[in-house]
Amino acid sequence: MAEILAKRSRTRAPTHPGENIREDVLPSLNMAVTAASNGLGISQQQLHRILSCTHSITIEMALRIGKFVGTGPGLWLRMQQEYDLWHKEKEIHSELENIETVRKVS
């Protein structure tokens, strides 16, 4: 399966990968949380935490999801990284403003 890269406005928060799984992946597979958690080898509670966007996709979880849906782990890790980076940047924006760039790389 080829990966599609999409451009998004930096003013809009990236989608949490759990939301993507909940809204797109599971419905397209016509699969309930119970069946998905069994297929992933995790508890329903663990999957529910990801689907409710309260828990991050770990490296292990990316490996499991990537294998389960056939995308590989990289997609899920990149989605989580973009989500985390965007939110952390908003959280510490004022601190970052006070950091001087020592040298600009061209």
Biopython code that builds the backbone (N, CA, C, O; Angstrom):
import numpy as np
from Bio.PDB.StructureBuilder import StructureBuilder

atoms = [
    (1, "MET", "N", (0.847, -1.172, 0.000)),
    (1, "MET", "CA", (0.000, 0.000, 0.000)),
    (1, "MET", "C", (0.894, 1.237, 0.000)),
    (1, "MET", "O", (1.763, 1.366, 0.862)),
    (2, "ALA", "N", (0.700, 2.127, -0.930)),
    (2, "ALA", "CA", (1.496, 3.345, -1.026)),
    (2, "ALA", "C", (1.018, 4.352, 0.015)),
    (2, "ALA", "O", (-0.179, 4.484, 0.269)),
    (3, "GLU", "N", (1.956, 5.046, 0.602)),
    (3, "GLU", "CA", (1.623, 6.057, 1.592)),
    (3, "GLU", "C", (1.376, 7.379, 0.888)),
    (3, "GLU", "O", (2.129, 7.775, -0.002)),
    (4, "ILE", "N", (0.318, 8.053, 1.296)),
    (4, "ILE", "CA", (-0.041, 9.337, 0.712)),
    (4, "ILE", "C", (0.324, 10.428, 1.701)),
    (4, "ILE", "O", (-0.085, 10.381, 2.861)),
    (5, "LEU", "N", (1.090, 11.409, 1.248)),
    (5, "LEU", "CA", (1.449, 12.530, 2.097)),
    (5, "LEU", "C", (0.490, 13.672, 1.831)),
    (5, "LEU", "O", (0.225, 14.025, 0.682)),
    (6, "ALA", "N", (-0.025, 14.245, 2.905)),
    (6, "ALA", "CA", (-0.984, 15.341, 2.768)),
    (6, "ALA", "C", (-0.431, 16.582, 3.449)),
    (6, "ALA", "O", (0.205, 16.496, 4.500)),
    (7, "LYS", "N", (-0.673, 17.719, 2.850)),
    (7, "LYS", "CA", (-0.289, 18.997, 3.442)),
    (7, "LYS", "C", (-1.443, 19.464, 4.314)),
    (7, "LYS", "O", (-2.614, 19.297, 3.972)),
    (8, "ARG", "N", (-1.082, 20.057, 5.454)),
    (8, "ARG", "CA", (-2.099, 20.572, 6.346)),
    (8, "ARG", "C", (-1.616, 21.897, 6.886)),
    (8, "ARG", "O", (-0.412, 22.118, 7.019)),
    (9, "SER", "N", (-2.540, 22.772, 7.194)),
    (9, "SER", "CA", (-2.211, 24.068, 7.770)),
    (9, "SER", "C", (-1.576, 23.865, 9.140)),
    (9, "SER", "O", (-2.057, 23.055, 9.932)),
    (10, "ARG", "N", (-0.501, 24.594, 9.423)),
    (10, "ARG", "CA", (0.157, 24.480, 10.727)),
    (10, "ARG", "C", (-0.679, 25.096, 11.837)),
    (10, "ARG", "O", (-0.347, 24.936, 13.012)),
    (11, "THR", "N", (-1.766, 25.804, 11.494)),
    (11, "THR", "CA", (-2.630, 26.371, 12.521)),
    (11, "THR", "C", (-3.658, 25.355, 13.009)),
    (11, "THR", "O", (-4.284, 25.551, 14.051)),
    (12, "ARG", "N", (-3.832, 24.277, 12.263)),
    (12, "ARG", "CA", (-4.778, 23.227, 12.642)),
    (12, "ARG", "C", (-4.020, 22.057, 13.247)),
    (12, "ARG", "O", (-3.027, 21.588, 12.692)),
    (13, "ALA", "N", (-4.495, 21.600, 14.377)),
    (13, "ALA", "CA", (-3.841, 20.482, 15.062)),
    (13, "ALA", "C", (-3.912, 19.211, 14.218)),
    (13, "ALA", "O", (-4.925, 18.942, 13.572)),
    (14, "PRO", "N", (-2.832, 18.435, 14.228)),
    (14, "PRO", "CA", (-2.872, 17.132, 13.546)),
    (14, "PRO", "C", (-3.877, 16.206, 14.236)),
    (14, "PRO", "O", (-4.175, 16.359, 15.420)),
    (15, "THR", "N", (-4.372, 15.277, 13.495)),
    (15, "THR", "CA", (-5.299, 14.287, 14.037)),
    (15, "THR", "C", (-4.525, 13.260, 14.847)),
    (15, "THR", "O", (-3.481, 12.770, 14.416)),
    (16, "HIS", "N", (-5.044, 12.941, 16.018)),
    (16, "HIS", "CA", (-4.445, 11.882, 16.839)),
    (16, "HIS", "C", (-4.630, 10.565, 16.085)),
    (16, "HIS", "O", (-5.700, 10.328, 15.523)),
    (17, "PRO", "N", (-3.610, 9.705, 16.062)),
    (17, "PRO", "CA", (-3.757, 8.439, 15.328)),
    (17, "PRO", "C", (-4.906, 7.575, 15.838)),
    (17, "PRO", "O", (-5.487, 6.807, 15.072)),
    (18, "GLY", "N", (-5.238, 7.692, 17.118)),
    (18, "GLY", "CA", (-6.374, 6.938, 17.655)),
    (18, "GLY", "C", (-7.686, 7.335, 17.007)),
    (18, "GLY", "O", (-8.559, 6.497, 16.782)),
    (19, "GLU", "N", (-7.820, 8.626, 16.707)),
    (19, "GLU", "CA", (-9.024, 9.097, 16.029)),
    (19, "GLU", "C", (-9.092, 8.514, 14.619)),
    (19, "GLU", "O", (-10.164, 8.142, 14.142)),
    (20, "ASN", "N", (-7.946, 8.439, 13.964)),
    (20, "ASN", "CA", (-7.892, 7.855, 12.626)),
    (20, "ASN", "C", (-8.302, 6.387, 12.660)),
    (20, "ASN", "O", (-9.047, 5.921, 11.799)),
    (21, "ILE", "N", (-7.818, 5.679, 13.645)),
    (21, "ILE", "CA", (-8.183, 4.256, 13.779)),
    (21, "ILE", "C", (-9.677, 4.132, 14.046)),
    (21, "ILE", "O", (-10.358, 3.307, 13.438)),
    (22, "ARG", "N", (-10.182, 4.958, 14.961)),
    (22, "ARG", "CA", (-11.600, 4.908, 15.349)),
    (22, "ARG", "C", (-12.531, 5.297, 14.201)),
    (22, "ARG", "O", (-13.541, 4.633, 13.971)),
    (23, "GLU", "N", (-12.198, 6.366, 13.484)),
    (23, "GLU", "CA", (-13.108, 6.913, 12.485)),
    (23, "GLU", "C", (-12.939, 6.318, 11.089)),
    (23, "GLU", "O", (-13.891, 6.294, 10.309)),
    (24, "ASP", "N", (-11.739, 5.841, 10.768)),
    (24, "ASP", "CA", (-11.476, 5.378, 9.406)),
    (24, "ASP", "C", (-11.125, 3.888, 9.325)),
    (24, "ASP", "O", (-11.726, 3.139, 8.554)),
    (25, "VAL", "N", (-10.152, 3.474, 10.127)),
    (25, "VAL", "CA", (-9.629, 2.111, 9.982)),
    (25, "VAL", "C", (-10.639, 1.060, 10.399)),
    (25, "VAL", "O", (-10.969, 0.174, 9.611)),
    (26, "LEU", "N", (-11.135, 1.143, 11.627)),
    (26, "LEU", "CA", (-12.064, 0.106, 12.096)),
    (26, "LEU", "C", (-13.344, 0.058, 11.265)),
    (26, "LEU", "O", (-13.789, -1.036, 10.918)),
    (27, "PRO", "N", (-13.958, 1.201, 10.930)),
    (27, "PRO", "CA", (-15.151, 1.119, 10.069)),
    (27, "PRO", "C", (-14.862, 0.518, 8.689)),
    (27, "PRO", "O", (-15.674, -0.238, 8.156)),
    (28, "SER", "N", (-13.701, 0.857, 8.114)),
    (28, "SER", "CA", (-13.407, 0.304, 6.787)),
    (28, "SER", "C", (-13.168, -1.200, 6.850)),
    (28, "SER", "O", (-13.391, -1.910, 5.869)),
    (29, "LEU", "N", (-12.719, -1.680, 7.989)),
    (29, "LEU", "CA", (-12.539, -3.119, 8.179)),
    (29, "LEU", "C", (-13.818, -3.788, 8.669)),
    (29, "LEU", "O", (-13.881, -5.012, 8.789)),
    (30, "ASN", "N", (-14.848, -2.969, 8.955)),
    (30, "ASN", "CA", (-16.093, -3.468, 9.533)),
    (30, "ASN", "C", (-15.797, -4.290, 10.790)),
    (30, "ASN", "O", (-16.278, -5.411, 10.955)),
    (31, "MET", "N", (-14.983, -3.689, 11.673)),
    (31, "MET", "CA", (-14.485, -4.419, 12.824)),
    (31, "MET", "C", (-14.811, -3.684, 14.120)),
    (31, "MET", "O", (-14.637, -2.469, 14.215)),
    (32, "ALA", "N", (-15.275, -4.415, 15.098)),
    (32, "ALA", "CA", (-15.556, -3.871, 16.426)),
    (32, "ALA", "C", (-14.268, -3.823, 17.245)),
    (32, "ALA", "O", (-13.275, -4.467, 16.907)),
    (33, "VAL", "N", (-14.305, -3.055, 18.314)),
    (33, "VAL", "CA", (-13.141, -2.903, 19.189)),
    (33, "VAL", "C", (-12.695, -4.249, 19.753)),
    (33, "VAL", "O", (-11.496, -4.508, 19.856)),
    (34, "THR", "N", (-13.638, -5.096, 20.113)),
    (34, "THR", "CA", (-13.299, -6.411, 20.670)),
    (34, "THR", "C", (-12.477, -7.227, 19.682)),
    (34, "THR", "O", (-11.445, -7.789, 20.048)),
    (35, "ALA", "N", (-12.923, -7.295, 18.445)),
    (35, "ALA", "CA", (-12.207, -8.058, 17.426)),
    (35, "ALA", "C", (-10.848, -7.430, 17.136)),
    (35, "ALA", "O", (-9.860, -8.143, 16.958)),
    (36, "ALA", "N", (-10.793, -6.113, 17.090)),
    (36, "ALA", "CA", (-9.525, -5.433, 16.818)),
    (36, "ALA", "C", (-8.535, -5.649, 17.958)),
    (36, "ALA", "O", (-7.359, -5.920, 17.715)),
    (37, "SER", "N", (-8.997, -5.533, 19.185)),
    (37, "SER", "CA", (-8.082, -5.735, 20.312)),
    (37, "SER", "C", (-7.582, -7.171, 20.351)),
    (37, "SER", "O", (-6.418, -7.413, 20.671)),
    (38, "ASN", "N", (-8.441, -8.118, 20.032)),
    (38, "ASN", "CA", (-8.008, -9.516, 19.961)),
    (38, "ASN", "C", (-6.972, -9.699, 18.863)),
    (38, "ASN", "O", (-5.961, -10.370, 19.068)),
    (39, "GLY", "N", (-7.215, -9.109, 17.705)),
    (39, "GLY", "CA", (-6.281, -9.212, 16.592)),
    (39, "GLY", "C", (-4.939, -8.560, 16.895)),
    (39, "GLY", "O", (-3.895, -9.030, 16.441)),
    (40, "LEU", "N", (-4.972, -7.477, 17.663)),
    (40, "LEU", "CA", (-3.739, -6.780, 18.038)),
    (40, "LEU", "C", (-3.021, -7.444, 19.207)),
    (40, "LEU", "O", (-1.845, -7.178, 19.453)),
    (41, "GLY", "N", (-3.732, -8.309, 19.925)),
    (41, "GLY", "CA", (-3.138, -8.969, 21.090)),
    (41, "GLY", "C", (-3.037, -8.046, 22.289)),
    (41, "GLY", "O", (-2.106, -8.153, 23.087)),
    (42, "ILE", "N", (-4.003, -7.132, 22.418)),
    (42, "ILE", "CA", (-4.013, -6.198, 23.552)),
    (42, "ILE", "C", (-5.398, -6.220, 24.185)),
    (42, "ILE", "O", (-6.332, -6.800, 23.632)),
    (43, "SER", "N", (-5.526, -5.585, 25.348)),
    (43, "SER", "CA", (-6.823, -5.532, 26.016)),
    (43, "SER", "C", (-7.726, -4.508, 25.338)),
    (43, "SER", "O", (-7.256, -3.585, 24.673)),
    (44, "GLN", "N", (-9.018, -4.690, 25.521)),
    (44, "GLN", "CA", (-9.975, -3.725, 24.992)),
    (44, "GLN", "C", (-9.746, -2.357, 25.632)),
    (44, "GLN", "O", (-9.869, -1.330, 24.965)),
    (45, "GLN", "N", (-9.416, -2.341, 26.921)),
    (45, "GLN", "CA", (-9.180, -1.082, 27.618)),
    (45, "GLN", "C", (-8.013, -0.324, 27.000)),
    (45, "GLN", "O", (-8.075, 0.894, 26.832)),
    (46, "GLN", "N", (-6.958, -1.043, 26.667)),
    (46, "GLN", "CA", (-5.802, -0.408, 26.057)),
    (46, "GLN", "C", (-6.169, 0.205, 24.708)),
    (46, "GLN", "O", (-5.760, 1.324, 24.400)),
    (47, "LEU", "N", (-6.931, -0.519, 23.913)),
    (47, "LEU", "CA", (-7.348, 0.008, 22.625)),
    (47, "LEU", "C", (-8.303, 1.185, 22.800)),
    (47, "LEU", "O", (-8.210, 2.169, 22.066)),
    (48, "HIS", "N", (-9.213, 1.097, 23.758)),
    (48, "HIS", "CA", (-10.139, 2.209, 24.018)),
    (48, "HIS", "C", (-9.384, 3.483, 24.405)),
    (48, "HIS", "O", (-9.780, 4.575, 23.998)),
    (49, "ARG", "N", (-8.315, 3.365, 25.176)),
    (49, "ARG", "CA", (-7.523, 4.542, 25.562)),
    (49, "ARG", "C", (-6.902, 5.200, 24.328)),
    (49, "ARG", "O", (-6.827, 6.426, 24.247)),
    (50, "ILE", "N", (-6.466, 4.397, 23.386)),
    (50, "ILE", "CA", (-5.904, 4.954, 22.144)),
    (50, "ILE", "C", (-7.013, 5.580, 21.304)),
    (50, "ILE", "O", (-6.853, 6.682, 20.779)),
    (51, "LEU", "N", (-8.125, 4.883, 21.179)),
    (51, "LEU", "CA", (-9.236, 5.384, 20.367)),
    (51, "LEU", "C", (-9.834, 6.661, 20.934)),
    (51, "LEU", "O", (-10.355, 7.486, 20.184)),
    (52, "SER", "N", (-9.764, 6.837, 22.255)),
    (52, "SER", "CA", (-10.291, 8.059, 22.872)),
    (52, "SER", "C", (-9.242, 9.168, 22.899)),
    (52, "SER", "O", (-9.480, 10.251, 23.434)),
    (53, "CYS", "N", (-8.085, 8.885, 22.317)),
    (53, "CYS", "CA", (-7.004, 9.865, 22.158)),
    (53, "CYS", "C", (-6.408, 10.324, 23.487)),
    (53, "CYS", "O", (-5.884, 11.433, 23.587)),
    (54, "THR", "N", (-6.489, 9.469, 24.501)),
    (54, "THR", "CA", (-5.885, 9.807, 25.783)),
    (54, "THR", "C", (-4.513, 9.160, 25.959)),
    (54, "THR", "O", (-3.764, 9.520, 26.866)),
    (55, "HIS", "N", (-4.189, 8.210, 25.093)),
    (55, "HIS", "CA", (-2.890, 7.547, 25.140)),
    (55, "HIS", "C", (-2.225, 7.587, 23.768)),
    (55, "HIS", "O", (-2.878, 7.516, 22.727)),
    (56, "SER", "N", (-0.919, 7.703, 23.809)),
    (56, "SER", "CA", (-0.121, 7.781, 22.582)),
    (56, "SER", "C", (0.095, 6.410, 21.961)),
    (56, "SER", "O", (-0.059, 5.373, 22.606)),
    (57, "ILE", "N", (0.453, 6.446, 20.698)),
    (57, "ILE", "CA", (0.884, 5.240, 19.996)),
    (57, "ILE", "C", (2.366, 5.043, 20.328)),
    (57, "ILE", "O", (3.208, 5.856, 19.947)),
    (58, "THR", "N", (2.669, 3.977, 21.028)),
    (58, "THR", "CA", (4.054, 3.655, 21.357)),
    (58, "THR", "C", (4.698, 2.923, 20.179)),
    (58, "THR", "O", (4.026, 2.566, 19.211)),
    (59, "ILE", "N", (5.980, 2.711, 20.277)),
    (59, "ILE", "CA", (6.672, 1.950, 19.233)),
    (59, "ILE", "C", (6.085, 0.549, 19.121)),
    (59, "ILE", "O", (5.846, 0.054, 18.019)),
    (60, "GLU", "N", (5.856, -0.082, 20.258)),
    (60, "GLU", "CA", (5.269, -1.430, 20.229)),
    (60, "GLU", "C", (3.886, -1.418, 19.603)),
    (60, "GLU", "O", (3.552, -2.292, 18.802)),
    (61, "MET", "N", (3.078, -0.421, 19.971)),
    (61, "MET", "CA", (1.728, -0.351, 19.423)),
    (61, "MET", "C", (1.770, -0.066, 17.922)),
    (61, "MET", "O", (0.967, -0.610, 17.165)),
    (62, "ALA", "N", (2.696, 0.779, 17.494)),
    (62, "ALA", "CA", (2.847, 1.057, 16.060)),
    (62, "ALA", "C", (3.200, -0.222, 15.308)),
    (62, "ALA", "O", (2.699, -0.459, 14.209)),
    (63, "LEU", "N", (4.051, -1.035, 15.894)),
    (63, "LEU", "CA", (4.397, -2.315, 15.273)),
    (63, "LEU", "C", (3.165, -3.213, 15.162)),
    (63, "LEU", "O", (2.936, -3.843, 14.129)),
    (64, "ARG", "N", (2.380, -3.264, 16.232)),
    (64, "ARG", "CA", (1.176, -4.102, 16.236)),
    (64, "ARG", "C", (0.144, -3.608, 15.211)),
    (64, "ARG", "O", (-0.370, -4.390, 14.413)),
    (65, "ILE", "N", (-0.152, -2.297, 15.244)),
    (65, "ILE", "CA", (-1.156, -1.742, 14.340)),
    (65, "ILE", "C", (-0.683, -1.845, 12.893)),
    (65, "ILE", "O", (-1.449, -2.216, 12.004)),
    (66, "GLY", "N", (0.594, -1.510, 12.665)),
    (66, "GLY", "CA", (1.137, -1.581, 11.314)),
    (66, "GLY", "C", (1.055, -2.974, 10.723)),
    (66, "GLY", "O", (0.750, -3.136, 9.542)),
    (67, "LYS", "N", (1.327, -3.977, 11.539)),
    (67, "LYS", "CA", (1.226, -5.363, 11.076)),
    (67, "LYS", "C", (-0.235, -5.748, 10.846)),
    (67, "LYS", "O", (-0.577, -6.393, 9.854)),
    (68, "PHE", "N", (-1.073, -5.343, 11.773)),
    (68, "PHE", "CA", (-2.497, -5.700, 11.732)),
    (68, "PHE", "C", (-3.191, -5.155, 10.491)),
    (68, "PHE", "O", (-3.961, -5.868, 9.848)),
    (69, "VAL", "N", (-2.928, -3.901, 10.150)),
    (69, "VAL", "CA", (-3.626, -3.286, 9.018)),
    (69, "VAL", "C", (-2.784, -3.241, 7.750)),
    (69, "VAL", "O", (-3.267, -2.814, 6.702)),
    (70, "GLY", "N", (-1.524, -3.680, 7.837)),
    (70, "GLY", "CA", (-0.698, -3.787, 6.641)),
    (70, "GLY", "C", (-0.029, -2.509, 6.182)),
    (70, "GLY", "O", (0.390, -2.412, 5.028)),
    (71, "THR", "N", (0.080, -1.525, 7.062)),
    (71, "THR", "CA", (0.706, -0.255, 6.684)),
    (71, "THR", "C", (2.151, -0.145, 7.137)),
    (71, "THR", "O", (2.888, 0.715, 6.657)),
    (72, "GLY", "N", (2.560, -1.002, 8.051)),
    (72, "GLY", "CA", (3.870, -0.864, 8.678)),
    (72, "GLY", "C", (3.794, 0.142, 9.816)),
    (72, "GLY", "O", (2.831, 0.905, 9.898)),
    (73, "PRO", "N", (4.782, 0.157, 10.687)),
    (73, "PRO", "CA", (4.729, 1.005, 11.878)),
    (73, "PRO", "C", (5.027, 2.478, 11.634)),
    (73, "PRO", "O", (4.590, 3.326, 12.412)),
    (74, "GLY", "N", (5.756, 2.799, 10.580)),
    (74, "GLY", "CA", (6.206, 4.171, 10.364)),
    (74, "GLY", "C", (5.081, 5.182, 10.278)),
    (74, "GLY", "O", (5.188, 6.274, 10.836)),
    (75, "LEU", "N", (4.014, 4.841, 9.595)),
    (75, "LEU", "CA", (2.876, 5.741, 9.448)),
    (75, "LEU", "C", (2.335, 6.151, 10.814)),
    (75, "LEU", "O", (2.095, 7.333, 11.062)),
    (76, "TRP", "N", (2.147, 5.180, 11.690)),
    (76, "TRP", "CA", (1.550, 5.440, 13.001)),
    (76, "TRP", "C", (2.490, 6.233, 13.897)),
    (76, "TRP", "O", (2.054, 7.097, 14.658)),
    (77, "LEU", "N", (3.776, 5.937, 13.803)),
    (77, "LEU", "CA", (4.750, 6.694, 14.591)),
    (77, "LEU", "C", (4.836, 8.144, 14.115)),
    (77, "LEU", "O", (4.918, 9.063, 14.931)),
    (78, "ARG", "N", (4.818, 8.348, 12.804)),
    (78, "ARG", "CA", (4.871, 9.721, 12.277)),
    (78, "ARG", "C", (3.625, 10.507, 12.648)),
    (78, "ARG", "O", (3.710, 11.689, 12.984)),
    (79, "MET", "N", (2.472, 9.861, 12.590)),
    (79, "MET", "CA", (1.241, 10.545, 12.991)),
    (79, "MET", "C", (1.309, 10.965, 14.454)),
    (79, "MET", "O", (0.930, 12.083, 14.802)),
    (80, "GLN", "N", (1.792, 10.065, 15.311)),
    (80, "GLN", "CA", (1.888, 10.380, 16.737)),
    (80, "GLN", "C", (2.920, 11.475, 16.978)),
    (80, "GLN", "O", (2.701, 12.369, 17.796)),
    (81, "GLN", "N", (4.040, 11.409, 16.272)),
    (81, "GLN", "CA", (5.082, 12.415, 16.426)),
    (81, "GLN", "C", (4.581, 13.798, 16.004)),
    (81, "GLN", "O", (4.829, 14.782, 16.701)),
    (82, "GLU", "N", (3.886, 13.882, 14.882)),
    (82, "GLU", "CA", (3.324, 15.164, 14.432)),
    (82, "GLU", "C", (2.332, 15.713, 15.444)),
    (82, "GLU", "O", (2.330, 16.910, 15.733)),
    (83, "TYR", "N", (1.494, 14.842, 15.979)),
    (83, "TYR", "CA", (0.510, 15.238, 16.985)),
    (83, "TYR", "C", (1.207, 15.778, 18.232)),
    (83, "TYR", "O", (0.873, 16.856, 18.723)),
    (84, "ASP", "N", (2.177, 15.019, 18.738)),
    (84, "ASP", "CA", (2.893, 15.420, 19.949)),
    (84, "ASP", "C", (3.678, 16.709, 19.744)),
    (84, "ASP", "O", (3.655, 17.598, 20.594)),
    (85, "LEU", "N", (4.366, 16.807, 18.623)),
    (85, "LEU", "CA", (5.191, 17.978, 18.326)),
    (85, "LEU", "C", (4.330, 19.237, 18.239)),
    (85, "LEU", "O", (4.690, 20.265, 18.814)),
    (86, "TRP", "N", (3.216, 19.177, 17.540)),
    (86, "TRP", "CA", (2.344, 20.336, 17.386)),
    (86, "TRP", "C", (1.844, 20.822, 18.745)),
    (86, "TRP", "O", (1.885, 22.016, 19.041)),
    (87, "HIS", "N", (1.368, 19.879, 19.571)),
    (87, "HIS", "CA", (0.820, 20.260, 20.876)),
    (87, "HIS", "C", (1.900, 20.782, 21.824)),
    (87, "HIS", "O", (1.665, 21.747, 22.551)),
    (88, "LYS", "N", (3.064, 20.164, 21.824)),
    (88, "LYS", "CA", (4.146, 20.628, 22.696)),
    (88, "LYS", "C", (4.637, 21.994, 22.263)),
    (88, "LYS", "O", (4.947, 22.836, 23.105)),
    (89, "GLU", "N", (4.714, 22.226, 20.948)),
    (89, "GLU", "CA", (5.150, 23.528, 20.445)),
    (89, "GLU", "C", (4.187, 24.625, 20.894)),
    (89, "GLU", "O", (4.624, 25.716, 21.260)),
    (90, "LYS", "N", (2.889, 24.351, 20.870)),
    (90, "LYS", "CA", (1.903, 25.325, 21.349)),
    (90, "LYS", "C", (2.055, 25.545, 22.851)),
    (90, "LYS", "O", (1.915, 26.669, 23.333)),
    (91, "GLU", "N", (2.336, 24.488, 23.580)),
    (91, "GLU", "CA", (2.458, 24.556, 25.036)),
    (91, "GLU", "C", (3.654, 25.400, 25.483)),
    (91, "GLU", "O", (3.548, 26.158, 26.447)),
    (92, "ILE", "N", (4.787, 25.275, 24.793)),
    (92, "ILE", "CA", (5.999, 25.981, 25.240)),
    (92, "ILE", "C", (6.402, 27.100, 24.287)),
    (92, "ILE", "O", (7.562, 27.510, 24.265)),
    (93, "HIS", "N", (5.455, 27.590, 23.506)),
    (93, "HIS", "CA", (5.732, 28.628, 22.512)),
    (93, "HIS", "C", (6.470, 29.827, 23.111)),
    (93, "HIS", "O", (7.462, 30.289, 22.545)),
    (94, "SER", "N", (5.995, 30.331, 24.245)),
    (94, "SER", "CA", (6.628, 31.528, 24.825)),
    (94, "SER", "C", (8.057, 31.234, 25.275)),
    (94, "SER", "O", (8.919, 32.108, 25.182)),
    (95, "GLU", "N", (8.321, 30.040, 25.754)),
    (95, "GLU", "CA", (9.690, 29.673, 26.131)),
    (95, "GLU", "C", (10.584, 29.586, 24.900)),
    (95, "GLU", "O", (11.737, 30.015, 24.935)),
    (96, "LEU", "N", (10.058, 29.033, 23.820)),
    (96, "LEU", "CA", (10.832, 28.913, 22.586)),
    (96, "LEU", "C", (11.179, 30.283, 22.016)),
    (96, "LEU", "O", (12.245, 30.463, 21.427)),
    (97, "GLU", "N", (10.278, 31.251, 22.193)),
    (97, "GLU", "CA", (10.524, 32.607, 21.713)),
    (97, "GLU", "C", (11.763, 33.210, 22.371)),
    (97, "GLU", "O", (12.444, 34.040, 21.769)),
    (98, "ASN", "N", (12.056, 32.799, 23.597)),
    (98, "ASN", "CA", (13.185, 33.346, 24.351)),
    (98, "ASN", "C", (14.515, 32.653, 24.058)),
    (98, "ASN", "O", (15.555, 33.077, 24.563)),
    (99, "ILE", "N", (14.494, 31.619, 23.269)),
    (99, "ILE", "CA", (15.717, 30.889, 22.926)),
    (99, "ILE", "C", (16.300, 31.472, 21.661)),
    (99, "ILE", "O", (15.649, 31.508, 20.617)),
    (100, "GLU", "N", (17.520, 31.922, 21.764)),
    (100, "GLU", "CA", (18.200, 32.506, 20.606)),
    (100, "GLU", "C", (18.817, 31.419, 19.756)),
    (100, "GLU", "O", (19.446, 30.495, 20.272)),
    (101, "THR", "N", (18.638, 31.528, 18.457)),
    (101, "THR", "CA", (19.266, 30.597, 17.541)),
    (101, "THR", "C", (20.727, 30.987, 17.424)),
    (101, "THR", "O", (21.046, 32.116, 17.050)),
    (102, "VAL", "N", (21.605, 30.068, 17.740)),
    (102, "VAL", "CA", (23.041, 30.342, 17.753)),
    (102, "VAL", "C", (23.583, 30.483, 16.352)),
    (102, "VAL", "O", (24.356, 31.395, 16.061)),
    (103, "ARG", "N", (23.176, 29.580, 15.487)),
    (103, "ARG", "CA", (23.682, 29.589, 14.107)),
    (103, "ARG", "C", (22.603, 29.046, 13.204)),
    (103, "ARG", "O", (22.017, 28.000, 13.483)),
    (104, "LYS", "N", (22.343, 29.736, 12.148)),
    (104, "LYS", "CA", (21.366, 29.258, 11.189)),
    (104, "LYS", "C", (22.069, 28.417, 10.142)),
    (104, "LYS", "O", (23.084, 28.829, 9.581)),
    (105, "VAL", "N", (21.532, 27.252, 9.885)),
    (105, "VAL", "CA", (22.082, 26.336, 8.889)),
    (105, "VAL", "C", (21.377, 26.608, 7.563)),
    (105, "VAL", "O", (20.149, 26.663, 7.504)),
    (106, "SER", "N", (22.158, 26.778, 6.506)),
    (106, "SER", "CA", (21.522, 27.057, 5.218)),
    (106, "SER", "C", (21.397, 25.822, 4.380)),
    (106, "SER", "O", (20.883, 25.882, 3.264)),
]
sb = StructureBuilder()
sb.init_structure("model")
sb.init_model(0)
sb.init_chain("A")
sb.init_seg("    ")
for serial, (resi, resn, name, xyz) in enumerate(atoms, 1):
    if name == "N":
        sb.init_residue(resn, " ", resi, " ")
    sb.init_atom(name, np.array(xyz, "f"), 0.0, 1.0, " ", f" {name:<3s}", serial, name[0])
structure = sb.get_structure()
